[in-house]
Amino acid sequence: MSNIILFLGIMLMYSTPLALAAEGSVISERCGVVNIGIEGMMTIGAFVGAAVGYFSGSAWLGFLCAGIAGGLFGLLHAAASVSGKADQTVSGIAINLIGPGLALFLSRRLFAGATQTQPVTNKIPKLFPSGLPGIWSNLNVDMTTVIALVIAVAMWFIFYKTTWGLHIRAVGEHPGAADTLGINVYKVRYICVIISGVLSGFGGAAVTLAIVTQFSPTAIAGQGFIAIAAVIFGKWTPQGGYLACLLFGAAQALTVLLGGGSFAVPAEILSMLPYVLTIIILILFVGKSAAPKASGVPYEKGAR
Amino acid sequence: MESKTKAFFKKPIMLTVIAIVLGFITAMIIMAAAGYPPFESIGTLLYGMLGSPKKILNVFIKSTPIIFTGVGVAFAIKTGLFNIGAEGQFIMGSIGAVLTGILVKAPAVIEIPLIILAGAAAGALYGGIVGLLKARFGINEVITSIMLNWIALYFSNWIVGRPQFAGLGSSSQKIAESGYTTILDNWKRTAGMEGLMKTLLGRAFLKTDVNVGFIVAVIAAIFISWLLFKTRKGFELRAVGFNKDAAKFTGINVNRQIVQAMLISGALCGIGAAFYITGQWPHAISSLSNFEGYGLNGLSVAFIAMSSPIGCIFAGLLFGGLLYGGSTLQLTMGVPTEIINIIIGVIVFFCALTYILPKLIDKIGTTKKGGAANV
């Protein structure tokens, strides 16, 4: 019993940053803009969150600023891919270079040459600040975990129950038709890609303000890419992406629990487990996944 | 006259040059804002890249692995595949090369080809998995590549930790010395060399890991270019990349092309890794906490080169040079080396804007004309 609760707790902890970034990836992909720059946006969010959290003493202010920083990078990506008609993959890779580059550059400038920030004094609070009794304390998740769930549900609602969501999906599937119906394709894409950056920034801050208390060069280490993989895995839906992140978190939790047990499995082999599992599940269950039709294609008025 | 100037600036190569200039300008603005003297810093960076024969040689040495991965990624792009798995293929190539170099002790004529082959085979197989999963199950190559990159990283750490392969610190054993592709390496230890060490060129050649890797990288780039644009095989591969359905309609076996393309792309990354192991200190693999970026930097190289295999030679030299010069910049000016990633990122960013840049140039031209008319 206590093992199951511990498992669930670790699963939720690991999946939170991924889920936030994955929702960011979903909204960008569904409006027709490939955003492979999630990793870079998460990294800048992780740094800004930790730095602002350290200097201001307020974790929530850090979290908010992380979202703004991610959003600015979203704006950069939108400017390139919507107005600039850029190759979106290339622009995303550029952001993956600029984001971590700027984060480490600023870290060295502000923290006396160190590539990691000083630890924040106040973390993001837990769901029950007064704590839970006994083994249940493992399920006292960070508030960021709750936020991630709320955002995933909200995204599902917006996508499938509101006109706004219909517009986003239309723009991602057939921008030409959406334009004919009076939807401003450029505006929808700008807003979606900026939100994508904000959510990725939140995801980064969820690492450096809740799971650990500081930014370091390996704080994000590929989580942005895993979030993208989760979205492809979840067939480009908000709920699918969220569940895929939970599954990945579960695999990580399994790794932690098995590592602590009496099994004689080397740590490095255990660490491969989440990635191997993902590939096996893809082979067995997922098969061909269909990306939004206009994903990656710049829209130009009048083009067929 | 003016249209000629415009046409000149709209050439693809000029667009790349403009992107590079903009990259440097952005870096200077950032450095100025952070309180570093921008002109002096850029000067130091350039000195760090080109200031002496030794520095220039080191630029060639540093750029060799990313030229290989860049060519591998560019080749995949031409065939319609986004090989973000170059990183994992490079790691697997390193493992193949190091294991062969540790286990086999043979004369150089056998040892070196064996190590390179092992690296190529390991990289190719790892790339082939991605191709096979895409062709057979329709799984997006990006997702499998990302997962396989991590699996390769942990596998590499596992190998380093095995008692039979472990060396000093957190590294594996070195490969057999007969497997080194450094030239002049044995000369360094010869007694009469002190005199030569005192000359500028002598220092350059004897104090660096000069190796044959760069020459092979250039040959590989030319070969891939020939394969893609001058052979039937290359035509089929490009046809699949250009329009999968049309290629299928003309009777091309699309799935086979995908697997073959990934095998070749992976092999290039693996060969790059093998020459890195045989040509550069420490001739071993180390335990990694994060990716070293040889494959991921290859993506940037391929993009700056606009997916041209030949262009990757120059883009790789630029990237390798900036990375190497960045250490001088940090040492003398205190500017964090991460400024290099920002420069490269901005260059790649503007390379993505090849569609809009020509139009902007047109616009600038017209405004000038309008201004002249007013006078």
Contacts between the chains, C-beta under 8 A, distances in Angstrom:
chain1	res1	chain2	res2	distance
A	36	B	142	7.9
A	76	B	349	7.8
A	80	B	349	6.6
A	80	B	352	5.8
A	80	B	353	6.3
A	83	B	356	7.5
A	84	B	352	7.4
A	84	B	353	4.8
A	84	B	355	7.1
A	84	B	356	4.5
A	85	B	355	4.4
A	85	B	356	5.8
A	86	B	352	3.8
A	86	B	353	5.0
A	86	B	354	7.9
A	86	B	355	6.8
A	86	B	356	7.2
A	87	B	303	8.0
A	87	B	352	4.9
A	87	B	354	7.7
A	88	B	352	7.8
A	89	B	82	6.5
A	90	B	303	4.8
A	90	B	348	6.2
A	90	B	349	8.0
A	90	B	351	6.3
A	90	B	352	3.8
A	91	B	349	6.2
A	91	B	352	4.2
A	91	B	353	8.0
A	93	B	299	5.5
A	93	B	300	6.4
A	93	B	303	6.3
A	93	B	348	6.0
A	94	B	345	4.8
A	94	B	346	7.2
A	94	B	348	4.0
A	94	B	349	3.7
A	94	B	351	7.9
A	94	B	352	6.2
A	95	B	345	7.2
A	95	B	349	7.6
A	96	B	296	7.9
A	96	B	345	7.7
A	97	B	300	6.5
A	97	B	341	5.0
A	97	B	342	7.3
A	97	B	344	5.4
A	97	B	345	3.2
A	97	B	348	6.3
A	98	B	341	7.3
A	98	B	342	5.6
A	98	B	345	3.5
A	98	B	346	6.6
A	98	B	349	7.0
A	99	B	345	7.9
A	100	B	338	7.6
A	100	B	341	6.7
A	101	B	338	4.6
A	101	B	339	7.2
A	101	B	340	7.5
A	101	B	341	3.2
A	101	B	342	4.1
A	101	B	344	8.0
A	101	B	345	5.9
A	102	B	30	7.9
A	102	B	338	7.5
A	102	B	342	5.9
A	104	B	336	6.6
A	104	B	338	4.1
A	104	B	341	7.8
A	105	B	30	7.4
A	105	B	34	7.4
A	105	B	336	4.8
A	105	B	338	4.2
A	105	B	339	5.9
A	105	B	342	6.5
A	108	B	336	4.0
A	108	B	338	7.1
A	109	B	34	5.4
A	109	B	35	8.0
A	109	B	336	6.9
A	113	B	336	7.8
A	217	B	290	6.9
A	218	B	289	5.7
A	218	B	290	5.0
A	221	B	289	7.9
A	221	B	290	5.2
A	222	B	146	7.4
A	222	B	149	7.6
A	222	B	150	6.6
A	222	B	290	7.9
A	222	B	291	7.5
A	225	B	84	7.7
A	225	B	146	4.6
A	226	B	146	6.8
A	228	B	142	7.2
A	228	B	143	7.7
A	228	B	146	7.3
A	229	B	142	7.4
A	229	B	143	4.2
A	229	B	146	5.2
A	229	B	147	6.7
A	232	B	140	5.2
A	232	B	142	7.0
A	232	B	143	4.8
A	233	B	143	6.6
A	266	B	158	6.0
A	266	B	161	7.3
A	268	B	154	4.6
A	268	B	155	7.2
A	268	B	157	4.7
A	268	B	158	3.8
A	268	B	161	6.7
A	269	B	154	7.3
A	269	B	158	6.1
A	271	B	154	4.6
A	272	B	150	7.2
A	272	B	151	4.9
A	272	B	154	4.7
A	272	B	155	6.9
A	275	B	147	4.1
A	275	B	148	7.5
A	275	B	150	4.6
A	275	B	151	5.0
A	276	B	147	7.7
A	276	B	151	6.4
A	278	B	143	7.7
A	278	B	147	5.3
A	279	B	133	7.4
A	279	B	144	6.0
A	279	B	147	5.3
A	279	B	148	7.6
A	282	B	133	7.7
A	282	B	137	7.4
A	282	B	139	5.1
A	282	B	143	6.9
A	282	B	144	7.3
A	283	B	133	7.0
A	283	B	137	5.6
A	283	B	139	7.0
A	286	B	139	7.1
A	287	B	137	6.1
A	287	B	138	5.9
A	287	B	139	7.7
A	288	B	137	7.8
A	288	B	138	3.6
A	288	B	139	8.0
A	289	B	138	7.7
A	289	B	139	7.8
A	289	B	140	6.3
A	291	B	140	7.9
A	298	B	355	7.3
